[in-house]
Amino acid sequence: MNLTPVLFTALVAAGLLSPSTPVDVQSKGYELPPASSEVFIRSGGERETSLLEAITMTAEASGVQVHTDAAVTSRLSKLSAGFDRDFTISAEDAWAVTEHALMQSGFVLSVLRHGGTYVVAVKDGRESLNEVDSVFQAVRVEDLGYVREHPAILFELSLELENIDVRTTSRELRMLISDDGSFQYIPMGTHDLLLKGVGHRVGAVAELLLSLNERAGKRRSVQNEETEASSEG
């Protein structure tokens, strides 16, 4: 059962979702367009590429607009992209590499507008998700490939795990994931879980949970078969 339409109003009221967060994700129109050209990064010296230049070049090559506030712009302009040598990022990898560089310096991306003119905002990822005024891109399990390709973008994903008690699983996850405010896993009942955070965390945790759910389902199926065989014998 997909809980998103049912729980959307309640989640907005609780402050867990932004009213502007897209719920209908049947269309792929929310995906950022890939870069159409390479991005060249300079390392060292007076012309060293800053993080601001790196995200600007990547966005321009993709036809995407970048929004930042004054404080974030100042920090981005003073930080280098952080690579140890000059190199050219292929168009295919431009977003992923640039996003990894942003994450290493504590920044995340929020997609403010998709379709037509795409707009992404650079946010300070050191703040708790509840304190960051950001839009979380709603995605489905089928979109996990895209999620993993965008490690710094904020996503939210609703999972139905019919073979796992997510209330127990969420407690176990807290033991594995540092509580730094950059990721949330919210039980929505016994078998439904909402993941919120940057792509590298949402993607990794979702794939882990889906794998555990599949294995639990196989074990249950074997146990049912053995029980049936025992009762028949």
C-alpha positions as CSV (number, residue, x, y, z in Angstrom):
1,M,0.0,0.0,0.0
2,N,1.3,3.4,-0.9
3,L,0.9,5.7,2.1
4,T,2.0,8.9,0.5
5,P,-1.4,10.2,-0.7
6,V,-3.1,9.2,2.6
7,L,-0.5,10.7,5.0
8,F,0.6,13.8,3.1
9,T,-1.7,16.2,5.0
10,A,-0.7,14.7,8.3
11,L,3.0,14.9,7.4
12,V,2.8,18.5,6.4
13,A,1.0,19.4,9.6
14,A,3.7,17.6,11.6
15,G,6.4,19.5,9.7
16,L,7.9,16.4,8.2
17,L,7.1,17.4,4.6
18,S,7.1,20.7,2.8
19,P,3.8,21.7,1.3
20,S,5.7,22.2,-2.0
21,T,7.2,18.8,-1.9
22,P,5.9,16.9,-5.0
23,V,3.8,13.9,-4.3
24,D,2.9,12.7,-7.8
25,V,6.2,11.2,-9.0
26,Q,4.8,9.2,-11.9
27,S,6.6,11.5,-14.3
28,K,10.4,11.5,-14.7
29,G,10.2,15.3,-15.2
30,Y,11.7,15.9,-11.8
31,E,15.1,14.5,-12.8
32,L,17.8,17.1,-13.3
33,P,19.0,17.2,-16.9
34,P,22.5,15.8,-17.4
35,A,25.4,18.1,-18.3
36,S,25.9,18.5,-22.1
37,S,29.6,19.2,-21.9
38,E,32.7,18.4,-19.8
39,V,33.6,20.4,-16.7
40,F,37.3,21.3,-16.2
41,I,38.7,21.5,-12.6
42,R,41.9,23.3,-11.8
43,S,43.8,22.3,-8.7
44,G,46.2,24.6,-6.8
45,G,47.5,28.1,-7.7
46,E,45.6,31.3,-7.9
47,R,43.2,30.0,-10.6
48,E,42.2,26.9,-8.5
49,T,38.6,26.0,-9.1
50,S,36.3,27.0,-6.1
51,L,33.3,25.0,-5.1
52,L,31.1,27.9,-6.3
53,E,32.7,27.7,-9.8
54,A,32.4,23.9,-9.9
55,I,28.6,23.9,-9.1
56,T,28.1,26.9,-11.4
57,M,29.9,25.2,-14.4
58,T,28.0,22.0,-13.8
59,A,24.7,23.7,-13.6
60,E,25.4,25.9,-16.7
61,A,26.3,22.8,-18.7
62,S,23.0,21.3,-17.7
63,G,20.8,24.3,-18.2
64,V,20.1,24.5,-14.5
65,Q,19.9,27.6,-12.3
66,V,21.6,27.7,-8.9
67,H,20.2,29.6,-6.0
68,T,22.3,30.4,-2.9
69,D,22.1,32.9,-0.1
70,A,24.9,35.4,0.7
71,A,26.4,33.3,3.5
72,V,26.5,30.1,1.4
73,T,27.9,32.0,-1.7
74,S,30.7,33.4,0.4
75,R,31.7,30.0,1.8
76,L,31.5,28.3,-1.6
77,S,33.7,31.0,-3.2
78,K,36.4,30.6,-0.5
79,L,36.5,26.8,-0.6
80,S,38.4,24.9,-3.3
81,A,36.8,22.0,-5.2
82,G,39.3,19.9,-3.2
83,F,40.9,17.7,-5.9
84,D,44.6,16.9,-5.9
85,R,45.2,17.6,-9.6
86,D,43.7,19.3,-12.7
87,F,41.2,17.0,-14.4
88,T,38.2,17.1,-16.7
89,I,34.9,15.7,-15.5
90,S,33.0,13.9,-18.2
91,A,29.5,15.3,-18.9
92,E,28.0,12.0,-17.7
93,D,29.7,12.3,-14.3
94,A,29.6,16.1,-13.8
95,W,26.7,16.1,-11.3
96,A,27.9,13.1,-9.3
97,V,31.5,14.4,-9.0
98,T,30.5,17.9,-8.2
99,E,28.0,16.8,-5.6
100,H,30.5,14.6,-3.9
101,A,32.8,17.7,-3.6
102,L,30.0,19.7,-2.1
103,M,29.2,17.0,0.4
104,Q,32.8,16.8,1.5
105,S,32.6,20.4,2.5
106,G,29.2,20.1,4.2
107,F,26.7,21.2,1.5
108,V,23.6,19.6,0.2
109,L,21.3,20.4,-2.8
110,S,17.6,21.0,-2.8
111,V,15.7,20.9,-6.1
112,L,13.3,23.9,-5.9
113,R,11.9,23.7,-9.4
114,H,11.8,21.0,-12.0
115,G,10.5,21.0,-15.5
116,G,11.0,24.1,-17.8
117,T,13.5,26.0,-15.8
118,Y,15.3,23.8,-13.3
119,V,16.4,25.5,-10.0
120,V,18.6,23.9,-7.3
121,A,19.5,25.5,-4.0
122,V,22.8,25.0,-2.2
123,K,22.2,24.5,1.5
124,D,24.4,24.2,4.6
125,G,24.2,20.5,5.3
126,R,25.5,20.9,8.8
127,E,22.1,21.9,10.0
128,S,19.5,19.4,11.0
129,L,17.0,18.4,8.3
130,N,14.2,19.9,10.4
131,E,16.0,23.2,10.5
132,V,16.9,23.4,6.8
133,D,14.2,25.2,4.7
134,S,14.5,22.8,1.8
135,V,12.4,20.8,-0.6
136,F,12.9,17.0,-0.6
137,Q,12.5,15.4,-3.9
138,A,9.9,12.6,-3.7
139,V,11.0,9.4,-5.4
140,R,10.0,5.7,-5.7
141,V,11.9,2.5,-5.4
142,E,12.2,2.4,-9.2
143,D,14.2,5.7,-9.0
144,L,17.0,4.4,-6.8
145,G,19.4,4.4,-9.6
146,Y,18.9,8.1,-10.1
147,V,19.1,8.7,-6.3
148,R,22.5,7.0,-6.2
149,E,23.7,9.2,-9.1
150,H,22.9,12.4,-7.1
151,P,24.6,11.9,-3.7
152,A,24.0,15.5,-2.4
153,I,20.4,16.0,-3.4
154,L,17.8,15.8,-0.7
155,F,15.3,13.0,-1.4
156,E,12.4,11.3,0.4
157,L,11.4,7.8,-0.2
158,S,8.4,5.8,1.2
159,L,9.2,2.0,1.5
160,E,6.7,-0.8,2.0
161,L,8.6,-3.7,3.7
162,E,6.0,-6.4,4.2
163,N,8.4,-8.9,5.7
164,I,10.0,-6.5,8.2
165,D,8.8,-4.8,11.3
166,V,10.2,-1.3,10.6
167,R,9.8,-0.2,14.2
168,T,12.4,-2.7,15.2
169,T,14.5,-2.0,12.2
170,S,14.6,1.7,12.8
171,R,16.1,1.1,16.3
172,E,18.8,-1.1,14.7
173,L,19.5,1.6,12.1
174,R,20.2,4.1,14.8
175,M,23.1,1.9,15.9
176,L,24.6,1.9,12.4
177,I,24.0,5.5,11.3
178,S,25.5,8.5,13.1
179,D,22.8,10.8,14.4
180,D,24.1,14.0,12.8
181,G,20.7,15.3,11.7
182,S,21.4,14.7,8.0
183,F,19.2,11.6,7.6
184,Q,15.8,10.5,9.0
185,Y,14.0,7.1,9.0
186,I,10.4,7.5,10.1
187,P,8.2,4.4,10.8
188,M,4.7,5.0,9.4
189,G,3.2,1.8,11.0
190,T,4.5,-1.7,11.1
191,H,5.7,-2.2,7.6
192,D,6.0,1.3,6.1
193,L,9.0,3.5,6.5
194,L,9.8,7.1,5.2
195,L,13.5,7.8,4.4
196,K,14.6,11.5,4.2
197,G,18.1,12.7,3.5
198,V,20.8,13.1,0.8
199,G,21.0,10.6,-2.0
200,H,23.9,8.6,-0.9
201,R,22.2,7.8,2.4
202,V,18.7,7.3,1.1
203,G,20.0,5.1,-1.7
204,A,22.3,3.0,0.5
205,V,19.8,2.5,3.3
206,A,16.9,1.8,0.9
207,E,18.9,-0.9,-0.9
208,L,19.9,-2.5,2.4
209,L,16.3,-2.6,3.7
210,L,15.0,-4.0,0.4
211,S,17.6,-6.7,0.5
212,L,16.7,-7.6,4.1
213,N,13.0,-7.6,3.2
214,E,13.6,-9.9,0.3
215,R,15.7,-12.3,2.4
216,A,13.1,-12.3,5.2
217,G,10.4,-13.1,2.6
218,K,12.4,-16.1,1.3
219,R,12.9,-17.4,4.9
220,R,9.2,-17.0,5.6
221,S,8.3,-18.9,2.4
222,V,10.7,-21.7,3.3
223,Q,9.3,-21.9,6.8
224,N,5.7,-22.1,5.4
225,E,6.7,-24.8,3.0
226,E,8.3,-26.8,5.8
227,T,5.2,-26.3,8.0
228,E,2.9,-27.5,5.2
229,A,5.1,-30.5,4.5
230,S,5.1,-31.4,8.2
231,S,1.3,-31.1,8.5
232,E,0.8,-33.2,5.4
233,G,3.2,-35.9,6.7
